[in-house]
């Protein structure tokens, strides 16, 4: 389970999709909140949802879909006011899954590891790769 409260937010059903994937792969995460920025919402509506999910003392990490998008900007406005809030953007499901089970000395270390794991989890599959006897493509979720 994530050591720090993590708020996953993004456009459309981004957060809802991550919630379903995380639940399937790692079980329900009590320290994660998933907030979608729906078409019917204003920036103020989204900010209000964010503010309901944090307090002045608890460290919180916002995990948003797009740098510069409304969820990112609203989370950044909150981080500007609160020392206990960090915002990362553009990370992927692999990074959120892997960091969920790690322990960190600080919220800053958690944020930096999300970025590092994201960078390390990107790969291009090419048909030039020859399968070996050890490759087992039958397992998967």
N, C-alpha and C positions, 0 to 999 in steps of 0.2 A: 504494500500500500504506500502511496506517495507520502513522503515525510512532510511535505509542505502543502498547504492548501493550493490547489491549482484550478484556475478558472479557464476553461476552454471556450473560446468564443469565435464566431465567424459569421459570414454571410449565409443566408438561406438556412439550410439544414446541416451546415458544417459541424457544429457542436453535437447535434443529435446523432450524426453519423459516427463521429468519434466515440461518443458514449456507447453506441451499440457495438462497435468494434472492440473497444476496451473491455466491455462486459463479457463479450464472447471469448476473448483471448486471455484476460487476466482476472475476470470476476468483477463484481461491483466494487468500485473504488469510493470509499466514504469521504475521502479528502479531496475529491474532484467535483466540480460543479460545471455544468454544461449549459451555455447560454447562446441561443441562436439570435442573430440579428435579422429579424423577419421583415419582409417588405412593408408590413403595416406599422412598423416601429419607427419612431424618430430617434435622432441622436440622444435626445434627453431621456427618452424611454429606456434606451440601452444603458446609458450612464446610471439611471436610477436602479436598474437591475443589477448592475455591477456593484453599486454602493450598498445594496441590500446584502451582498454576499461577502463583504469585508468588514473588519473593525480596525480600530486604531493600533492594535497591538500585534495581532496575528500576522506572520509573514505570508504573503500571497504572491503567486506567480500567475500572470495572465499569459495564456498560450493562444495567440490569435492567428488567423489565416493569412492575411495580406499586410505587408508593411504599407502604411499610409492609408489603409482602409478605415472605415468608421469604427469597427471594434478596436483596432489598434490605436487610433487617435483618442478614443474615449478612455481606453485603459492607460494610455500614456499621460493623459491629463490627470488621472488619479495618481499615477506613479510620481508625477511631478509634486503632488501635495503630500504624499505619504512615503516616508523612508522605508517602510516595510513592504513595498510593492515593487515588483519587477515585471517587465513585459518582454516576451520573446515573440517573434513572428516568423512565419514561413517554415516552421519545423514540420516534421511528418509523424505519422502514427508510430513508426519504428522508434523514434526518439522518445516519444511519450511513454511507450511500453517499457523500453529499457530503463529509463530513469525512474520509473515508478518503483522499481525494486531496489534502487540504490540508496545509500545514505550519504548525506552531504553535511559539511561543516557550516555551510551558510546558504542562504537563498541565492546569493550571487553565484556560488559554485554550481548549484542546481541549474540555473539559467544558462551558464556557460557550457555545462555538459549537454543540455538539450541541443545546443547549436553544434557542438562537436559530434555528437552521435548522429545528427541529421546529415552532416557532411560526410561521415563515414558510411552511411547507409545507402548512398546513391550509387547506382551501378547501371551500366548498359549491357543488356544481354545481346550477344551477337551469335549468329549461326556458325561463326568460325570456331567457337568453343566446342571442342570434341568431348563428348561424355566419356567418363571413365567407368570402370566397374563399380567404383564406390558411389557414384551418383545414383541417388534413389529419388525419382520424381513422383513416386506413388504417395508419399506422405504430404500432408498439408491440411490447412484448415479451410 
